[in-house]
Amino acid sequence: MKDWSEFQHYKDRSPPWIRLHKRLLDNFRFHSLPDASRALAPMLWLLASENKDPSSGLIDLTDEEIAFRIRRTLEELQTALKPLLEKDFLELSHGDSASLASCKQLAVPETETEAGREAEAENEDDDMRASAKTPFERVYDYGCNLFPQLVTQATSVIHQWLDGGADIDLDIIPEIKRLHDKKIQPRGWGLFTQDIANSKLRRNTPLPKGELKNDRPATKHGNFAAQDYRAGTEGFIVA
């Protein structure tokens, strides 16, 4: 189990409450999880506290039993479990399990980022995880990397940007970077909305129509085309 005993100290099975450490507020990996996975994590902590050895951090239940206890469908449970596994918040107790459904025990999510041996493993997987990120995760991770205070802020506006047609690489990320370069510190994601909307508008606004050279108006010295010809032949004998 990953650090379970460091944050949960119980002598008896099924205590009336568990500890939810305040430092979870600043756990970047936890806040980068989908909403369903973040909601599932404390439910798993509660189930782990029921183990005959509460300090083990194990859930001796099948997926079907867990789904029943938290009042979710099996599909909803397994969908929410996958990001927790990918982000190393929990691990399967059977290393050779091919799928979640075949696993009889789950190790409970940790409440702190891990150092030491896991840091090296995470670095090796960074490129693979980055390529698998959703558009929302790309924006969220980039913004939180520049502005750590955004980790705990509401993210509904990010979905609005993406649903509204804003391009991540042409509109969203450049505007977030621009405000960072100007040393502006946003209190929430909404500060970027107007600049992203303006960027999208500029990008989608068509250019004004050009003017053909021969269509330019005539002057008392003739049309512009004739003037251009004379200017280009000055000093030469023209037949």
C-alpha positions as CSV (number, residue, x, y, z in Angstrom):
1,M,0.0,0.0,0.0
2,K,1.2,3.5,-0.9
3,D,1.6,5.6,2.3
4,W,-1.8,4.7,3.6
5,S,-0.5,4.1,7.2
6,E,1.3,7.5,7.1
7,F,-2.0,9.4,6.9
8,Q,-4.5,7.0,8.4
9,H,-3.9,5.6,11.9
10,Y,-6.6,3.2,13.1
11,K,-6.6,0.5,15.8
12,D,-10.0,-0.8,15.2
13,R,-11.8,-1.9,12.1
14,S,-14.5,0.4,10.5
15,P,-13.8,3.6,12.5
16,P,-16.7,6.2,12.5
17,W,-14.5,8.7,10.5
18,I,-11.3,8.9,8.5
19,R,-8.7,11.6,8.0
20,L,-8.9,13.8,5.0
21,H,-5.6,15.6,5.0
22,K,-5.6,19.4,4.3
23,R,-2.6,19.1,2.0
24,L,-4.7,17.3,-0.5
25,L,-5.8,20.9,-1.6
26,D,-2.3,21.4,-3.0
27,N,-1.9,18.0,-4.6
28,F,-1.6,18.8,-8.3
29,R,-2.1,15.2,-9.5
30,F,-5.3,14.9,-7.5
31,H,-6.8,18.0,-9.0
32,S,-5.9,17.0,-12.5
33,L,-8.1,14.0,-12.2
34,P,-11.6,13.9,-13.8
35,D,-14.4,14.9,-11.5
36,A,-15.7,11.4,-11.2
37,S,-12.3,10.1,-10.1
38,R,-11.9,12.8,-7.5
39,A,-15.4,12.0,-6.1
40,L,-14.6,8.2,-6.1
41,A,-11.3,8.6,-4.1
42,P,-12.8,9.4,-0.6
43,M,-15.4,6.6,-1.1
44,L,-12.5,4.2,-1.5
45,W,-10.8,5.5,1.5
46,L,-13.9,4.9,3.5
47,L,-14.2,1.3,2.2
48,A,-10.5,0.7,3.1
49,S,-11.1,1.6,6.7
50,E,-13.4,-1.4,7.0
51,N,-10.6,-3.9,6.3
52,K,-9.9,-6.3,9.2
53,D,-6.4,-4.6,9.2
54,P,-7.4,-1.0,8.9
55,S,-3.7,0.0,8.4
56,S,-3.4,-2.1,5.3
57,G,-5.3,0.2,3.0
58,L,-6.8,-2.8,1.1
59,I,-10.4,-3.2,-0.1
60,D,-11.4,-6.9,0.0
61,L,-14.3,-6.5,-2.4
62,T,-14.9,-7.3,-6.1
63,D,-15.7,-4.5,-8.5
64,E,-19.3,-5.4,-8.4
65,E,-19.4,-5.2,-4.6
66,I,-17.6,-1.8,-4.6
67,A,-20.1,-0.5,-7.2
68,F,-23.0,-1.5,-5.0
69,R,-21.5,0.0,-1.9
70,I,-21.0,3.4,-3.6
71,R,-24.3,3.2,-5.5
72,R,-22.7,3.4,-8.9
73,T,-22.9,1.1,-12.0
74,L,-20.0,-1.2,-12.6
75,E,-19.2,0.8,-15.8
76,E,-19.1,4.1,-13.9
77,L,-16.9,2.6,-11.3
78,Q,-14.3,1.2,-13.7
79,T,-14.3,4.4,-15.8
80,A,-13.5,6.5,-12.6
81,L,-10.9,3.9,-11.4
82,K,-8.8,4.1,-14.5
83,P,-7.4,7.7,-14.0
84,L,-6.7,6.8,-10.4
85,L,-4.6,3.9,-11.5
86,E,-2.9,5.9,-14.2
87,K,-2.0,8.7,-11.8
88,D,-0.7,6.2,-9.2
89,F,-3.3,7.0,-6.6
90,L,-4.1,3.3,-6.2
91,E,-2.7,0.0,-7.4
92,L,-4.0,-3.4,-8.2
93,S,-3.0,-6.0,-5.6
94,H,-2.6,-8.6,-8.3
95,G,0.2,-7.5,-10.6
96,D,-0.8,-10.0,-13.3
97,S,-4.5,-8.8,-13.6
98,A,-5.5,-8.1,-17.1
99,S,-8.4,-5.9,-16.2
100,L,-10.1,-4.2,-13.3
101,A,-13.0,-6.7,-13.4
102,S,-10.7,-9.6,-12.7
103,C,-9.1,-8.0,-9.6
104,K,-10.5,-8.9,-6.2
105,Q,-8.6,-6.3,-4.2
106,L,-7.8,-2.7,-4.7
107,A,-5.2,-0.6,-2.9
108,V,-6.6,2.7,-1.7
109,P,-5.6,6.1,-3.1
110,E,-2.8,7.9,-1.4
111,T,-3.4,11.5,-0.1
112,E,0.1,12.9,-0.9
113,T,2.4,12.9,-3.8
114,E,5.1,10.3,-3.5
115,A,8.8,11.0,-3.6
116,G,11.9,8.8,-4.0
117,R,11.3,5.7,-6.0
118,E,8.0,6.8,-7.6
119,A,9.4,10.1,-8.9
120,E,11.8,8.3,-11.3
121,A,9.0,6.1,-12.6
122,E,6.7,9.1,-13.1
123,N,9.3,10.9,-15.1
124,E,9.7,8.0,-17.5
125,D,6.0,8.0,-18.2
126,D,5.6,11.8,-18.6
127,D,5.8,11.7,-22.4
128,M,3.3,8.8,-22.7
129,R,0.8,10.5,-20.4
130,A,1.1,13.8,-22.1
131,S,0.2,12.3,-25.5
132,A,-2.8,10.7,-23.9
133,K,-4.2,13.9,-22.4
134,T,-7.6,15.2,-23.3
135,P,-8.0,18.8,-24.5
136,F,-9.2,19.8,-21.1
137,E,-6.2,18.2,-19.4
138,R,-3.8,19.9,-21.7
139,V,-5.3,23.3,-20.9
140,Y,-5.6,22.6,-17.2
141,D,-2.1,21.2,-16.8
142,Y,-0.5,24.1,-18.7
143,G,-2.4,26.7,-16.8
144,C,-1.7,25.2,-13.4
145,N,2.0,24.8,-14.3
146,L,2.2,28.6,-14.8
147,F,-0.3,29.6,-12.1
148,P,-0.3,27.1,-9.2
149,Q,-3.1,29.0,-7.5
150,L,-5.5,27.8,-10.3
151,V,-5.3,24.2,-9.1
152,T,-8.3,24.6,-6.8
153,Q,-10.4,27.0,-8.9
154,A,-13.6,26.1,-10.8
155,T,-12.8,24.9,-14.3
156,S,-16.2,25.2,-16.1
157,V,-14.9,28.1,-18.2
158,I,-12.3,25.8,-19.8
159,H,-15.1,23.6,-21.2
160,Q,-16.8,26.8,-22.4
161,W,-13.6,27.8,-24.3
162,L,-13.3,24.4,-25.9
163,D,-17.0,24.1,-26.7
164,G,-17.0,27.6,-28.2
165,G,-14.4,26.6,-30.8
166,A,-11.2,28.2,-29.2
167,D,-8.1,26.5,-30.5
168,I,-5.8,25.2,-27.8
169,D,-2.5,26.0,-29.6
170,L,-3.7,29.2,-31.4
171,D,-5.9,30.8,-28.8
172,I,-5.9,29.3,-25.3
173,I,-2.3,28.5,-24.5
174,P,-0.8,31.7,-26.2
175,E,-3.2,33.9,-24.2
176,I,-2.4,32.1,-20.9
177,K,1.3,32.5,-21.6
178,R,0.9,36.1,-22.6
179,L,-0.6,37.0,-19.2
180,H,2.1,35.0,-17.5
181,D,4.8,36.9,-19.3
182,K,3.1,40.2,-18.2
183,K,3.3,38.9,-14.6
184,I,-0.4,39.0,-14.1
185,Q,-1.7,36.7,-11.4
186,P,-5.2,35.5,-12.0
187,R,-7.5,34.5,-9.2
188,G,-9.5,32.2,-11.4
189,W,-9.7,30.8,-14.9
190,G,-12.3,33.3,-16.0
191,L,-9.6,36.1,-16.3
192,F,-8.4,34.5,-19.6
193,T,-11.9,34.3,-21.2
194,Q,-12.0,37.7,-22.9
195,D,-8.5,37.5,-24.3
196,I,-9.1,34.0,-25.7
197,A,-12.4,35.2,-27.2
198,N,-10.6,38.1,-28.8
199,S,-7.9,35.8,-30.2
200,K,-10.5,33.5,-31.7
201,L,-12.4,36.5,-33.2
202,R,-9.2,37.9,-34.8
203,R,-8.3,34.5,-36.2
204,N,-11.7,34.1,-37.8
205,T,-12.2,37.6,-39.1
206,P,-11.6,37.6,-42.9
207,L,-9.1,40.0,-44.4
208,P,-10.5,43.0,-46.3
209,K,-10.6,42.6,-50.1
210,G,-7.5,43.8,-51.9
211,E,-7.4,46.3,-54.8
212,L,-6.3,45.3,-58.3
213,K,-3.6,47.5,-59.8
214,N,-5.5,48.2,-63.0
215,D,-8.6,49.2,-61.1
216,R,-7.0,52.1,-59.3
217,P,-8.5,55.5,-60.2
218,A,-7.1,57.8,-62.9
219,T,-5.5,61.1,-62.3
220,K,-4.8,64.1,-64.5
221,H,-1.5,62.5,-65.5
222,G,-3.3,59.3,-66.5
223,N,-4.1,56.2,-64.7
224,F,-1.7,54.7,-62.2
225,A,-0.6,51.9,-64.5
226,A,0.6,54.5,-67.1
227,Q,2.4,56.4,-64.4
228,D,4.1,53.3,-63.1
229,Y,5.2,52.5,-66.7
230,R,6.7,56.0,-67.2
231,A,8.5,55.9,-63.9
232,G,10.0,52.6,-64.7
233,T,11.3,53.8,-68.1
234,E,12.7,57.2,-67.1
235,G,16.1,57.7,-68.6
236,F,15.5,55.3,-71.5
237,I,14.3,55.9,-75.0
238,V,10.9,54.4,-75.4
239,A,9.4,53.8,-78.8
